[in-house]
Amino acid sequence: MQESNTNSHIRQNADDEISLKELLLKIQHTWRYLLGKWYILAIAVIIGAVLGLCYSLFTKTKYTATTTFVLEEDKGSSGMGSMAGLASMIGVNLGGMEGAGLFSGDNIMEFLKSKRMIYRTLFTPVTVGGKQQLMADWYADIYGYREKWSEIDTLKDFQFIPNKLGDYKQDAILSSFHKEIIKDLLTIEKPDKKLNILSLSIETLDERFSQQFSEALLANASNFYIQTKTKKAEENLTVLTHQVDSVRRELNEAISGVAMATEANPNANTAFSTLRVPSQRRQVDVTANSAILTELVKQQELAKITLRNNKPLIQVLDRPYLPLEKSRVGKMKGMFIGGFLVAFLTTLYLLAKRILQSIMAE
């Protein structure tokens, strides 16, 4: 029984050696076959290198502007909570204490890609070559849209007009710009999921456009937040400011009335109490208006604190400074990559052809 197992083990080793030997022979034959086709591979390398060189020469340089920023989320604090409670007791709605809402979590990433924000950014006025124009016009010039439109009668003299709603041509062009920007040019991500730091990158063919578009997009997002999130707080502050000014005028008039009533009867006879009535009435007005003004000023200061706590939404950490990062395939790199890829594909083709011929010959 032991001798049988030994013989079986010897045969298995012999089979393994034969299989390994056959594998090495096949590799050797394949290598010789490829060496025999060296001229084909050489031509493939030359063709690939030429294609890579052409690609590097005709590919335009792209410039990437990267901005990192922190999204502040107002989650409230014990101090502000007590202030809100005090304000509610005196009838003041501070507003803006319910959190970031639209701007919480990953919502800001989609918000920055929305049509509202991209359109606002494209309608941002900029100075290019000493001439002021909209960023949408600048974008159209950079990517050659003006030349294409010059050949179309309906778009030959097209001009972007801000806040022009319902214009079919303008809406269609802006929609195509928006799709192109968010698909190919704009990237918004969180480098680290555990942190609240976000990164905004825009890659275009113009260095200054990349820089200004990145900054304008963040500025528009921050302004939109301030306009919407603090709207109620600003309305409260406006009303309170108007009331404070009105009561202060009434108080000043009442103080002047007390003085005038006193001057009218400087040495009033104590036996005639009616002579002191005008002065006493104005004194009541002074006391009442003083109390009202004190309360309104408290409310006004609370409203100012609330408004300050809603600004700003975005804190920029790193701005895109010139010169920006360039992305372009160099000549040598293009020739190397092109030659390698074409040679690799040619090698696969030759091997597949050899395998097919061997199969058909059996």
C-alpha positions as CSV (number, residue, x, y, z in Angstrom):
1,M,0.0,0.0,0.0
2,Q,2.8,2.4,0.9
3,E,4.6,1.5,-2.4
4,S,1.4,2.4,-4.4
5,N,1.2,5.8,-2.8
6,T,4.9,6.4,-3.5
7,N,4.4,5.6,-7.2
8,S,1.4,7.8,-7.4
9,H,3.4,10.7,-5.9
10,I,6.2,10.2,-8.4
11,R,3.8,10.2,-11.3
12,Q,2.2,13.4,-10.1
13,N,5.6,15.1,-9.8
14,A,6.5,14.0,-13.3
15,D,3.2,15.4,-14.7
16,D,3.9,18.7,-12.9
17,E,7.4,18.9,-14.4
18,I,6.1,18.2,-17.8
19,S,3.4,20.9,-17.4
20,L,6.0,23.4,-16.2
21,K,8.3,22.4,-19.0
22,E,5.5,22.8,-21.6
23,L,4.6,26.3,-20.2
24,L,8.2,27.4,-20.4
25,L,8.5,26.2,-24.0
26,K,5.3,28.0,-24.9
27,I,6.6,31.2,-23.4
28,Q,9.9,30.7,-25.3
29,H,8.1,30.1,-28.6
30,T,5.8,33.1,-28.1
31,W,8.8,35.3,-27.3
32,R,10.6,34.1,-30.5
33,Y,7.4,34.7,-32.4
34,L,7.2,38.3,-31.2
35,L,10.9,38.9,-31.9
36,G,10.3,37.7,-35.4
37,K,7.7,40.4,-35.7
38,W,10.0,43.1,-34.4
39,Y,9.5,45.2,-37.5
40,I,5.7,45.3,-37.0
41,L,6.2,46.3,-33.4
42,A,8.7,48.9,-34.3
43,I,6.3,50.4,-36.8
44,A,3.6,50.3,-34.1
45,V,5.8,52.2,-31.7
46,I,6.7,54.8,-34.3
47,I,3.0,55.3,-35.2
48,G,2.0,55.5,-31.5
49,A,4.7,58.0,-30.8
50,V,3.6,60.2,-33.7
51,L,0.0,60.0,-32.5
52,G,1.1,60.9,-29.0
53,L,3.1,63.8,-30.2
54,C,0.2,65.1,-32.3
55,Y,-2.1,64.8,-29.3
56,S,0.3,66.8,-27.1
57,L,0.7,69.5,-29.7
58,F,-3.0,70.0,-30.5
59,T,-4.3,69.6,-27.0
60,K,-4.9,72.9,-25.2
61,T,-3.6,73.7,-21.8
62,K,-6.1,73.5,-19.0
63,Y,-5.9,75.5,-15.8
64,T,-7.4,74.3,-12.5
65,A,-8.5,76.6,-9.8
66,T,-9.0,74.9,-6.4
67,T,-10.7,76.5,-3.4
68,T,-11.1,74.9,-0.1
69,F,-13.6,76.2,2.4
70,V,-15.4,75.4,5.6
71,L,-19.2,75.2,5.8
72,E,-20.4,76.8,9.0
73,E,-23.6,75.1,10.3
74,D,-25.4,77.1,13.1
75,K,-26.4,74.3,15.4
76,G,-27.1,76.7,18.2
77,S,-25.6,77.0,21.7
78,S,-26.7,77.3,25.2
79,G,-26.0,81.0,25.2
80,M,-28.0,81.6,22.1
81,G,-30.7,79.3,23.4
82,S,-31.2,81.4,26.5
83,M,-31.2,84.5,24.3
84,A,-33.9,83.0,22.1
85,G,-35.9,82.2,25.2
86,L,-35.6,85.7,26.6
87,A,-36.5,87.2,23.2
88,S,-39.6,85.1,22.9
89,M,-40.7,86.3,26.4
90,I,-40.6,89.9,25.2
91,G,-42.3,89.0,21.9
92,V,-39.3,89.0,19.5
93,N,-38.7,86.3,16.9
94,L,-35.0,86.1,16.4
95,G,-35.2,83.8,13.4
96,G,-32.4,81.8,11.9
97,M,-32.0,79.5,14.9
98,E,-33.3,76.3,13.3
99,G,-30.0,75.3,11.7
100,A,-28.6,75.5,8.2
101,G,-31.4,73.6,6.4
102,L,-30.5,73.7,2.7
103,F,-26.9,74.3,3.6
104,S,-26.5,71.4,6.0
105,G,-24.5,68.2,5.3
106,D,-23.8,67.4,1.6
107,N,-26.6,69.7,0.4
108,I,-24.2,72.5,-0.2
109,M,-22.4,70.3,-2.8
110,E,-25.5,70.0,-5.0
111,F,-26.5,73.5,-4.3
112,L,-23.3,74.9,-5.7
113,K,-24.0,72.9,-8.9
114,S,-27.6,74.1,-9.2
115,K,-28.7,76.2,-12.2
116,R,-29.5,79.1,-9.9
117,M,-25.9,79.3,-8.7
118,I,-24.3,78.6,-12.1
119,Y,-26.5,81.2,-13.8
120,R,-25.8,83.8,-11.1
121,T,-22.1,83.2,-11.6
122,L,-22.3,83.4,-15.4
123,F,-24.1,86.7,-15.0
124,T,-21.3,88.1,-12.7
125,P,-19.7,91.2,-14.4
126,V,-15.9,91.0,-14.9
127,T,-13.3,93.1,-16.6
128,V,-11.4,91.4,-19.4
129,G,-8.8,93.2,-21.3
130,G,-9.9,96.6,-19.9
131,K,-13.5,95.9,-21.0
132,Q,-16.4,95.0,-18.7
133,Q,-18.5,92.1,-19.7
134,L,-20.5,89.2,-18.2
135,M,-18.7,86.0,-17.3
136,A,-21.1,84.2,-19.7
137,D,-19.8,86.2,-22.6
138,W,-16.2,85.5,-21.5
139,Y,-17.0,81.8,-21.4
140,A,-18.5,81.9,-24.9
141,D,-15.4,83.6,-26.2
142,I,-13.0,81.1,-24.5
143,Y,-14.7,78.0,-26.0
144,G,-15.3,79.5,-29.4
145,Y,-19.1,79.7,-29.2
146,R,-19.1,83.2,-30.7
147,E,-17.5,81.9,-33.9
148,K,-20.1,79.1,-34.2
149,W,-23.0,81.5,-33.5
150,S,-21.7,83.9,-36.2
151,E,-22.7,81.2,-38.8
152,I,-26.2,81.0,-37.5
153,D,-28.6,83.8,-38.4
154,T,-30.7,83.6,-35.2
155,L,-27.6,83.7,-33.0
156,K,-25.3,86.0,-35.0
157,D,-25.9,89.1,-32.8
158,F,-26.9,87.3,-29.6
159,Q,-26.1,89.1,-26.3
160,F,-26.7,87.9,-22.7
161,I,-29.1,90.0,-20.7
162,P,-29.1,89.5,-16.9
163,N,-32.5,88.8,-15.2
164,K,-34.2,88.3,-18.6
165,L,-36.6,85.5,-17.8
166,G,-38.4,83.5,-20.4
167,D,-36.1,84.2,-23.3
168,Y,-35.9,80.9,-25.2
169,K,-32.5,81.4,-26.8
170,Q,-30.8,82.6,-23.7
171,D,-32.4,79.9,-21.5
172,A,-31.3,77.2,-24.0
173,I,-27.7,78.5,-24.1
174,L,-27.4,78.8,-20.4
175,S,-28.8,75.3,-19.9
176,S,-26.2,73.9,-22.2
177,F,-23.5,75.9,-20.4
178,H,-24.7,74.6,-17.1
179,K,-24.6,70.9,-18.3
180,E,-21.1,71.4,-19.7
181,I,-19.8,73.0,-16.6
182,I,-21.1,70.6,-14.0
183,K,-20.2,67.5,-16.2
184,D,-16.7,68.4,-17.5
185,L,-15.4,71.4,-15.6
186,L,-16.6,71.7,-12.1
187,T,-15.8,69.3,-9.2
188,I,-17.0,69.7,-5.6
189,E,-16.1,67.1,-3.1
190,K,-15.1,66.4,0.5
191,P,-11.4,65.4,0.7
192,D,-12.1,63.8,4.1
193,K,-15.6,62.5,4.9
194,K,-14.9,63.0,8.7
195,L,-14.2,66.7,8.3
196,N,-16.5,69.6,7.3
197,I,-13.9,71.0,4.8
198,L,-15.0,71.0,1.1
199,S,-13.0,71.5,-2.1
200,L,-14.2,73.3,-5.2
201,S,-12.2,72.8,-8.4
202,I,-12.9,74.4,-11.8
203,E,-10.8,73.4,-14.9
204,T,-11.0,75.6,-18.0
205,L,-8.9,76.8,-20.9
206,D,-8.3,80.2,-19.4
207,E,-6.3,80.8,-16.2
208,R,-8.0,84.0,-15.1
209,F,-11.5,82.6,-15.9
210,S,-10.9,79.5,-13.7
211,Q,-9.8,81.7,-10.8
212,Q,-12.6,84.3,-11.0
213,F,-15.3,81.7,-11.7
214,S,-14.3,79.8,-8.5
215,E,-14.4,82.9,-6.4
216,A,-17.6,84.2,-7.9
217,L,-19.4,80.9,-7.3
218,L,-18.6,80.9,-3.6
219,A,-19.4,84.6,-3.3
220,N,-22.8,84.1,-4.9
221,A,-23.6,81.1,-2.7
222,S,-22.7,83.1,0.4
223,N,-24.7,86.1,-0.7
224,F,-27.7,83.8,-1.5
225,Y,-27.5,82.4,2.0
226,I,-27.4,85.8,3.6
227,Q,-30.4,87.0,1.5
228,T,-32.6,84.0,2.3
229,K,-31.5,82.8,5.7
230,T,-31.3,86.2,7.4
231,K,-34.3,87.7,5.7
232,K,-36.6,87.3,8.7
233,A,-33.9,88.6,11.1
234,E,-33.3,91.6,8.8
235,E,-37.0,92.4,8.7
236,N,-37.2,92.2,12.5
237,L,-34.2,94.5,12.8
238,T,-35.6,97.0,10.4
239,V,-38.9,97.1,12.2
240,L,-37.2,97.5,15.6
241,T,-34.9,100.2,14.3
242,H,-37.9,102.2,13.0
243,Q,-39.7,101.7,16.3
244,V,-36.7,102.8,18.3
245,D,-36.3,106.0,16.2
246,S,-40.0,106.8,16.5
247,V,-40.1,106.3,20.3
248,R,-36.9,108.3,20.7
249,R,-38.5,111.2,18.9
250,E,-41.6,111.0,21.1
251,L,-39.3,110.9,24.2
252,N,-37.4,114.0,23.0
253,E,-40.7,115.8,22.4
254,A,-42.0,114.9,25.8
255,I,-38.8,116.1,27.5
256,S,-39.1,119.4,25.6
257,G,-42.8,119.6,26.6
258,V,-41.9,119.3,30.3
259,A,-39.4,122.1,30.0
260,M,-41.8,124.3,28.1
261,A,-44.6,123.7,30.7
262,T,-42.2,124.5,33.5
263,E,-41.0,127.7,31.9
264,A,-44.6,128.8,31.3
265,N,-45.3,128.7,35.0
266,P,-41.9,129.1,36.7
267,N,-43.3,130.0,40.1
268,A,-46.7,128.4,40.1
269,N,-48.8,128.9,43.2
270,T,-49.1,125.6,45.1
271,A,-52.7,126.5,45.7
272,F,-53.5,126.2,42.0
273,S,-52.7,122.5,41.2
274,T,-54.1,122.9,37.7
275,L,-51.1,124.9,36.8
276,R,-48.9,121.9,37.2
277,V,-51.1,119.5,35.2
278,P,-49.4,120.2,31.7
279,S,-45.9,119.6,33.2
280,Q,-47.1,116.4,35.0
281,R,-48.7,115.0,31.8
282,R,-45.5,115.5,29.8
283,Q,-43.6,113.9,32.7
284,V,-45.8,110.8,32.4
285,D,-45.0,110.7,28.7
286,V,-41.3,110.9,29.4
287,T,-41.5,108.1,31.9
288,A,-43.6,105.8,29.6
289,N,-41.4,106.5,26.5
290,S,-38.2,105.9,28.5
291,A,-39.5,102.5,29.6
292,I,-40.6,101.6,26.0
293,L,-37.3,102.8,24.5
294,T,-35.3,100.8,27.0
295,E,-37.2,97.6,26.0
296,L,-37.0,98.3,22.3
297,V,-33.2,98.9,22.5
298,K,-32.8,95.5,24.2
299,Q,-34.8,93.8,21.4
300,Q,-32.8,95.7,18.8
301,E,-29.5,94.5,20.2
302,L,-30.8,90.9,20.3
303,A,-31.8,91.2,16.7
304,K,-28.4,92.5,15.7
305,I,-26.8,89.5,17.5
306,T,-29.0,87.1,15.6
307,L,-28.1,88.7,12.3
308,R,-24.4,88.5,13.0
309,N,-24.7,84.8,14.0
310,N,-26.0,84.0,10.5
311,K,-23.1,85.5,8.7
312,P,-21.0,84.3,7.0
313,L,-21.9,80.8,5.8
314,I,-18.6,80.0,4.1
315,Q,-15.1,80.5,5.4
316,V,-12.5,80.2,2.7
317,L,-9.3,78.4,3.7
318,D,-7.3,78.4,0.5
319,R,-8.0,80.7,-2.5
320,P,-6.7,80.0,-6.0
321,Y,-3.7,82.2,-6.6
322,L,-2.0,82.7,-9.9
323,P,-0.3,80.9,-11.5
324,L,-2.7,78.0,-11.4
325,E,-2.0,74.4,-11.8
326,K,-1.6,73.4,-15.5
327,S,-2.7,70.1,-17.0
328,R,-1.2,69.3,-20.3
329,V,0.4,66.2,-21.8
330,G,4.1,67.0,-22.7
331,K,5.7,66.0,-25.9
332,M,7.9,63.3,-24.5
333,K,5.2,62.0,-22.3
334,G,2.7,61.9,-25.2
335,M,5.2,60.1,-27.4
336,F,6.0,57.5,-24.7
337,I,2.3,56.8,-23.8
338,G,1.3,56.7,-27.4
339,G,4.1,54.4,-28.5
340,F,3.5,52.1,-25.5
341,L,-0.3,51.9,-26.0
342,V,-0.1,51.2,-29.8
343,A,2.7,48.6,-29.3
344,F,0.7,46.9,-26.5
345,L,-2.4,46.7,-28.7
346,T,-0.4,45.4,-31.6
347,T,1.1,42.7,-29.4
348,L,-2.3,41.6,-28.2
349,Y,-3.4,41.4,-31.9
350,L,-0.4,39.3,-32.9
351,L,-0.9,36.9,-30.0
352,A,-4.6,36.6,-30.6
353,K,-3.9,35.9,-34.3
354,R,-1.3,33.2,-33.4
355,I,-3.7,31.5,-31.0
356,L,-6.4,31.5,-33.6
357,Q,-4.1,30.0,-36.2
358,S,-3.0,27.2,-33.8
359,I,-6.6,26.4,-33.0
360,M,-7.6,26.2,-36.6
361,A,-4.6,24.0,-37.4
362,E,-5.6,21.3,-34.9
